[in-house]
Amino acid sequence: MAIHRFICVACETFVEDTTTKGIHKCPQCGQDMYWDLNIAIHGNYKQPVHSDALAVLPNQRAEHEKLFPNVKLDAQCRPVFDNFTNHEAYLKKTGFVKHTQKLRRSSAKRIT
């Protein structure tokens, strides 16, 4: 079961939960909490990652398979990655740049 992290922008409290359904309220200040997607940036490849942003057109499938034989495409022509190293190598070879996201202060307090 996946664990998702939610953070309160107001007081920097975070909680972990197994569901993303509904609005999470901060137990400290009562503000809405936001799903912390930064936790998955470096890759949680327990499940393969299907990249919508890197999808190719169906008529480009043959060329893609020739250039990148180790990167499979799913039925929607999205590349599928099962580890961080292959994902990064693919981005580098194709010329895509991943911009770093704004980092939070490390003073976030965990509530359990």
N, C-alpha and C positions, 0 to 999 in steps of 0.2 A: 504494500500500500504506500503510495506516495505521500510525503510530508511536505506541506507548503508553508512558507513563512509569510507572515503579514506584519507590516510595520506601521506605526503611527507617526505621521509627519510632525505632529504637534509636539509630542514628548519623547519620540524616538524609542518607544517601547516596542518590542516585537513578541509575537506569539507564533507557535507552530500548530498547524491543524491538518487533518487529513482531507478536508473538504474545501472547495473554493466556492461553494454555493452560498448565496446570501451575503449580507453586508456584515463584516466583522467590526465590532465596536471595541475600542481600546479599554481594557480593564482599569487603566489608571486615570484617564481624563475623559473617556466617553466619546471621543472623536472617531470618525470612520477610519478604519485601517485599510491599507492598500497592499495588494499582493506584491511581495518582494521578488521581482523577476531576476534581480541581480544574482540571486543564489544559484541559478542554473546557467549563468553565462559561461563558466569554464567547462560546462558539459557534464551533465548527468546522463551518461550514455547507457544506462541500464536498459532503456528502450531505445531503439534506433531513432535518430533525428531525421525527419523529413523536412527539407528546407523549401518553404514556399518562395522565399526571396531568390533562391538560386535555380528555380524551375526553368526548363528549356522548352522550346516549342516542339510539338510532336515531330515536325519534319527535321528537327535537329538531333533526334535521338541517335541515329546511326553515327553521325559525326561525334557526338558525345561519347558513345560507347567505344569508338575507335581511339579517341584522345585520352579517355579516362576509363580504362577497362576495369579498374578496381573500385570504381564508384558506380553503384547500381542506381537506376532510375525506377521509381515506382510507377503505378498506372497513370498518375497525373503528371509524369515527366519531372518529378521532383527528385533531386539527388538524396540518397539515403546514406547517413554516416553512422558508424557504430563506435567510433572513438574520436577523441579530440585531435590526435595527431593527423589522421586522414582528413578531417574537416579543415584544419589549418593549412595543410599542404594543398588542398583543393582551392581554397581561397587565394593562396599565394600564386598558384599556377594560372588561375583565371583572372588575376588582377583585382579581385574584390578586396576592399578594405573594411575591416570591422572597426568602427569607432568606439572608443571606450565610453562607458556610461558614467554619469555623475556618481561619485562615491559618497556614501554617507559617512558621517563621523563615526568612529568606532565606539562611541560612548553609548550606543543603544543598549537598553536594559532588557533582558530576557525575563518574561513572565511565564511561569509554568503552572 
